[in-house]
Amino acid sequence: MSIGNRPPPVRTDGRGPSDLRPVTLTLGVLKWAEGSCRIRVGDTEVLCAATIADRVPPHLRGKGTGWVTAEYAMLPRATAERTDRESVKGRVGGRTHEIQRLIGRSLRGVVDLAKLGERTLTVDCDVLQADGGTRCASITGGYVALAAALMTYGMERLIVGKVAAVSVGVVEGMALLDLDYAEDSRAEVDFNVVGTDAGTYVELQGTAEGRPFDRPMVDSLLDLANVGLARLFEAQGAALVTVRR
């Protein structure tokens, strides 16, 4: 028997192991935001809006530098079962706080804060529908909203690179790119990779749900993530070509 003649594995949605879900980036979806983008990755959909304000947090006042921050939230019926809005609970949950900080860190890594001046860029990411990878979609779409805002207002020189995020994991012993919820929920190893188009990383977050993973597995998953990141950078660039300066 020749294993080389076996057909390539196909996932439930018809993708191969190294395929991204279909990605759509739609700009200008909000009338009032300086920059906005609705990103759809498979059945995950996030609305991203960028705001430019002529102020900075108190600890940066008078220092001549700017700031980039983010907020993240899920609509009550973004998931299969309704979840209460965190505003009703009166506090931001730990998961939400973690994701907000991650999005902010990711976007700050590709903006020249010193040249931004005393301005704050706030990127709001609201999950309209969740099917795995909402933080990755928020970072990828959030960058497009932020870049569109800076480009629209003649500040594209402040953008020093692209940033995007993608998940990789091991499901039933097979390395997969861009996990949906069903895959993520049964993954033996799950990684979120945030990277720039310069080949650097903002965050590598990996977890083993079963047996611990070794260095060769990490390297192979990073290689797979890099394939996905390259495709996301291409999609971001194609979307931003349409911005009116």
Wavefront OBJ file of the C-alpha trace (Angstrom):
o trace
v 0.000 0.000 0.000
v 1.353 3.434 -0.919
v 0.369 6.182 1.492
v 1.430 8.697 -1.152
v -1.714 7.850 -3.133
v -4.073 8.594 -0.277
v -6.353 11.584 -0.930
v -5.543 14.685 1.144
v -7.591 14.992 4.335
v -10.675 17.188 4.006
v -12.258 19.065 6.899
v -15.991 19.247 7.509
v -16.236 22.517 5.554
v -14.258 21.088 2.640
v -10.951 22.814 3.407
v -7.551 21.191 3.344
v -5.302 21.345 6.437
v -3.472 24.484 5.252
v -6.508 26.418 3.989
v -7.920 29.556 5.552
v -11.649 30.005 5.785
v -12.969 32.515 3.200
v -11.936 36.030 4.312
v -13.907 39.162 3.438
v -12.881 42.699 4.448
v -15.464 45.420 3.821
v -14.426 49.026 4.473
v -16.483 52.129 5.229
v -19.396 50.334 6.861
v -19.915 52.988 9.555
v -20.828 56.577 8.680
v -19.206 58.386 11.597
v -16.067 56.388 12.354
v -12.759 57.683 11.002
v -12.101 54.156 9.767
v -14.251 51.030 9.807
v -14.076 47.453 8.584
v -16.369 44.458 8.788
v -14.300 41.302 8.643
v -15.775 37.907 7.968
v -13.691 34.760 8.399
v -15.907 31.813 7.607
v -18.882 32.219 9.936
v -17.035 34.521 12.340
v -17.892 38.174 11.765
v -16.524 41.237 13.587
v -17.286 44.936 13.136
v -14.192 47.096 13.721
v -14.228 50.877 14.079
v -11.275 53.245 14.551
v -11.543 56.617 16.281
v -8.898 59.357 16.317
v -9.047 61.667 19.342
v -6.818 64.665 20.169
v -6.005 63.490 23.675
v -3.958 60.848 25.440
v -4.208 58.998 28.771
v -3.068 61.036 31.812
v 0.290 59.257 32.069
v 1.228 60.420 28.548
v 0.175 64.052 28.748
v 2.943 66.461 27.873
v 5.234 63.732 26.535
v 4.493 64.356 22.864
v 3.654 60.749 22.082
v 0.430 58.999 21.171
v -1.424 55.857 22.163
v -3.380 53.018 20.567
v -5.955 51.095 22.546
v -8.864 48.739 21.860
v -12.203 47.569 23.192
v -13.774 44.185 22.472
v -17.301 42.906 23.012
v -19.640 40.184 21.817
v -23.282 40.732 20.951
v -25.631 38.634 23.109
v -26.573 36.348 20.200
v -23.164 36.152 18.581
v -23.033 32.626 19.996
v -25.366 29.628 19.928
v -26.758 30.541 23.343
v -27.470 34.074 24.491
v -24.899 35.687 26.781
v -25.618 38.786 28.859
v -23.915 42.013 27.888
v -21.039 42.775 30.233
v -22.457 46.272 30.717
v -25.443 44.622 32.413
v -23.115 42.669 34.693
v -21.366 45.900 35.647
v -17.845 44.702 34.937
v -15.601 43.538 32.116
v -14.819 39.825 32.291
v -11.316 38.427 32.436
v -11.457 36.994 28.908
v -12.648 40.297 27.459
v -9.964 42.242 29.312
v -7.273 39.857 28.049
v -8.449 40.159 24.429
v -8.684 43.951 24.597
v -5.123 44.186 25.834
v -3.946 41.787 23.111
v -5.612 43.806 20.333
v -4.125 47.039 21.690
v -0.616 45.546 21.941
v -0.872 44.154 18.432
v -1.902 47.455 16.865
v 0.613 49.545 18.805
v 3.365 47.414 17.295
v 2.727 48.785 13.783
v 2.097 52.479 14.548
v 4.832 55.084 15.084
v 3.532 56.449 18.382
v 6.242 59.112 18.637
v 5.112 60.704 15.364
v 1.425 60.318 16.199
v 1.646 63.229 18.624
v -0.714 63.516 21.571
v -3.523 61.594 19.937
v -5.269 58.357 20.846
v -6.425 55.785 18.322
v -9.202 53.615 19.737
v -10.286 50.511 17.845
v -13.642 49.028 18.855
v -14.188 45.392 17.908
v -17.734 44.061 18.234
v -18.324 40.399 17.466
v -21.502 40.020 15.415
v -21.169 36.248 15.034
v -18.701 33.837 16.605
v -17.482 30.561 15.149
v -13.932 30.446 16.493
v -11.060 32.877 16.070
v -12.810 36.069 17.180
v -9.651 37.596 18.662
v -7.697 36.791 15.497
v -10.405 38.338 13.319
v -10.520 41.397 15.603
v -6.787 41.997 15.223
v -6.811 41.427 11.459
v -9.863 43.603 10.842
v -8.897 46.110 13.531
v -5.654 46.805 11.705
v -7.555 47.533 8.495
v -9.918 49.938 10.294
v -6.972 51.696 11.971
v -4.933 51.937 8.753
v -7.962 53.214 6.835
v -8.462 55.960 9.427
v -4.830 57.091 9.264
v -4.777 56.951 5.472
v -8.022 58.908 5.159
v -6.635 61.704 7.311
v -3.271 61.864 5.590
v -1.299 60.091 8.312
v -0.348 56.891 6.514
v 3.327 57.654 7.225
v 2.628 56.585 10.814
v 1.912 53.000 9.715
v 5.167 51.058 9.979
v 3.857 47.628 8.999
v 0.912 45.255 8.865
v -0.293 43.013 11.681
v -2.676 40.056 11.525
v -3.528 36.987 13.574
v -4.450 33.399 12.869
v -5.019 30.205 14.813
v -3.334 26.864 14.248
v -3.801 23.621 16.091
v -3.610 19.865 16.182
v -6.893 18.001 15.823
v -6.882 14.189 15.800
v -3.140 14.275 15.275
v -3.273 16.593 12.258
v -1.966 20.173 12.092
v -4.687 22.547 10.883
v -4.742 26.231 9.950
v -7.515 28.627 11.056
v -9.640 26.523 13.385
v -13.393 27.007 13.514
v -15.263 26.485 16.778
v -15.895 22.774 16.270
v -12.194 22.161 15.610
v -10.987 24.447 18.367
v -13.220 22.778 20.960
v -11.581 19.386 20.361
v -8.037 20.470 19.553
v -5.201 18.633 21.262
v -2.960 21.682 20.774
v -4.216 25.196 20.104
v -2.097 28.229 19.122
v -2.981 31.854 18.426
v -0.244 33.570 16.426
v -0.072 37.355 16.021
v 2.554 38.411 13.495
v 3.722 41.302 11.354
v 4.587 41.402 7.677
v 8.231 41.898 8.717
v 8.273 38.314 9.999
v 8.186 39.303 13.684
v 5.623 38.275 16.293
v 3.541 40.151 18.828
v 2.238 37.084 20.626
v 2.551 33.310 20.467
v -0.021 31.719 22.751
v -0.133 27.952 22.740
v -1.881 25.422 24.936
v -1.854 21.645 25.100
v -5.169 20.075 26.042
v -3.761 16.549 26.148
v -0.147 15.531 25.854
v 2.490 18.313 26.011
v 3.884 19.442 22.678
v 7.551 19.485 21.706
v 9.757 21.991 19.871
v 9.399 20.354 16.420
v 5.611 20.651 16.730
v 5.920 24.325 17.667
v 8.115 24.952 14.623
v 5.708 23.157 12.280
v 2.709 25.053 13.650
v 4.537 28.377 13.290
v 5.389 27.512 9.687
v 1.720 26.769 9.059
v 0.647 30.003 10.761
v 3.074 31.972 8.591
v 1.320 30.622 5.492
v -1.980 31.958 6.801
v -0.517 35.302 7.890
v 0.942 35.906 4.429
v -2.503 35.411 2.881
v -4.089 37.739 5.429
v -1.523 40.460 4.687
v -2.428 40.178 1.004
v -6.135 40.529 1.823
v -5.469 43.560 4.025
v -3.422 45.240 1.313
v -6.087 44.613 -1.328
v -8.769 46.110 0.931
v -6.752 49.216 1.795
v -6.078 50.028 -1.876
v -9.689 51.243 -2.016
v -9.239 53.903 0.718
v -9.754 57.459 -0.494
v -6.960 59.714 0.705
l 1 2 3 4 5 6 7 8 9 10 11 12 13 14 15 16 17 18 19 20 21 22 23 24 25 26 27 28 29 30 31 32 33 34 35 36 37 38 39 40 41 42 43 44 45 46 47 48 49 50 51 52 53 54 55 56 57 58 59 60 61 62 63 64 65 66 67 68 69 70 71 72 73 74 75 76 77 78 79 80 81 82 83 84 85 86 87 88 89 90 91 92 93 94 95 96 97 98 99 100 101 102 103 104 105 106 107 108 109 110 111 112 113 114 115 116 117 118 119 120 121 122 123 124 125 126 127 128 129 130 131 132 133 134 135 136 137 138 139 140 141 142 143 144 145 146 147 148 149 150 151 152 153 154 155 156 157 158 159 160 161 162 163 164 165 166 167 168 169 170 171 172 173 174 175 176 177 178 179 180 181 182 183 184 185 186 187 188 189 190 191 192 193 194 195 196 197 198 199 200 201 202 203 204 205 206 207 208 209 210 211 212 213 214 215 216 217 218 219 220 221 222 223 224 225 226 227 228 229 230 231 232 233 234 235 236 237 238 239 240 241 242 243 244 245
